[in-house]
């Protein structure tokens, strides 16, 4: 029959894992007693180690739920605080220190708290027991203690000494039992003395005859009886045992036995009195086992009820949809990979081409502005207005070395701007931001862990491919750095293309002008631009650089005026050059010096086509092939069970769903365990009856 407590302790820890309700509380032995009644000494004698907080001013502030697990095979004795995750602690003075710290962490003004400390002790020398150590009752509140401490301790203890718990009421032999706070508290909740065990400590401090009288007391009858003990640690052993690995139980029992057997008349077998720590241990085991047995039916009913509730919730809220952390992850990963596939089908060579061409077109516009349409407006004072005259390209002499060099230099600047790097960066950035977009619209957006795992997967592949892709592209465009042949059809295409780009640029310019006008006001802007123009023509000479304003205009307004002049001139240049591009003069590549816009666009197009070819092979295809595989590695095979679980639980809805399922499964398992325990019990009873 002795396995029942062990099994029930196991069941209790499972129930704690699913959030156990009041109705499912399995019986424990609750230890109460006044301060200094010897409560700690009794508990330590049972455990075999000093481990409880000591010290003159040490009031226990939190209940300690002490679970003793008899582990015959355990090599060492050790304790564990499951809530703290500190692992196995084999040094009991470390356990003592941890308990002291946990106690001191409770603020003084709170006095005591309900929140129990869980401590498990595994040892071949302890019985299977579930004990709860409560703060000792205090008689007089100390000066440095809050006045309500006494009452709070009483209240806390009262909550714990309710059924189905067994009460271990500790009283010292040298104090009149009529004054025992523990016995008084027990009588309040257990008036017939059915679930209270009386422990009389410090038997060595009273005359043996008086001691025997106390144990045989009839004034406070307890069905489970009294046990007298001497739990004092012999002076010679104290301290030494706190540090050594020796077992306290043996020392105390030896000392105790010596004491009781030296008074055979009073405490000998004939006396029929229960004395000694080992007797107490046996009694505790027996009583708890019985309580566990009698709570089996009730616990079973409570579990059935909880299970019904969980089943109902599962049905109503989740339509009995099965879910596990793994299946959740797999499902999400699949749908993410699916949306990635869709993206990859929509983003191929044509799209990369378009992106790249646009980037280079912008570079061409910048180049043209810098080398042909140059309208420096940097310094209001020093540049004469004539220098701003628009480049009079249509009149450019094709045989002039000046215009030839200008175009050569511009072309060379374009081909040498680091196309490999630029193109690879543009595409890689686009891929990365598309991945971000895919994450944002997937369930992974609410999973920080998965979110960064996916981003990293993408970044890793892109980084890995970056240099080789960039080098390959650069290599392949190399010939264009030396010579560029332009076919007629290429020229026609380039002419159309660049006209479009310039029109777009023109619209952007006009848009910016409008915005400036809206901000400053049409008239005011007019005034300031007129002023800026006059300065540029040299009609007005500014003193200083105009940084603190001039002509009645603030420096900010002057700045806006300059911007307006710039935009106006740029728009005019663009209009003029658009006309030129469309004119007959720009109809064929033979006139390329007249039409650098068209020529540079053709160059940009050639560079784009070549770059795209290699980007497609080196970056895009590689990425599309490797990314889903990398995802599998990072979010599939590489994750431990705990990580998958943590991932799924990041989503509150999923967490609730998983919890219900887990709770249901746990309760089903516990119910099964309890049913088989009940069968065992039934059989045991039947065999006792048959004997
Ligand atoms: P608690 O405050 O109820 O936990 O009491 P302790 O276990 O700390 O004991 C209070 C004091 O009584 C300590 O000095 C113990 O050494 C002493 N003590 C405990 N049990 C016995 C005993 O059986 N005999 C004697 N003589 N002293 C004891």
Boltz pocket constraint, residues with backbone or C-beta under 6 A from the ligand:
constraints:
  - pocket:
      binder: B
      contacts: [[A, 33], [A, 34], [A, 35], [A, 36], [A, 37], [A, 38], [A, 39], [A, 40], [A, 41], [A, 42], [A, 136], [A, 201], [A, 202], [A, 203], [A, 204], [A, 205], [A, 229], [A, 230], [A, 231], [A, 232], [A, 233]]
      max_distance: 6.0
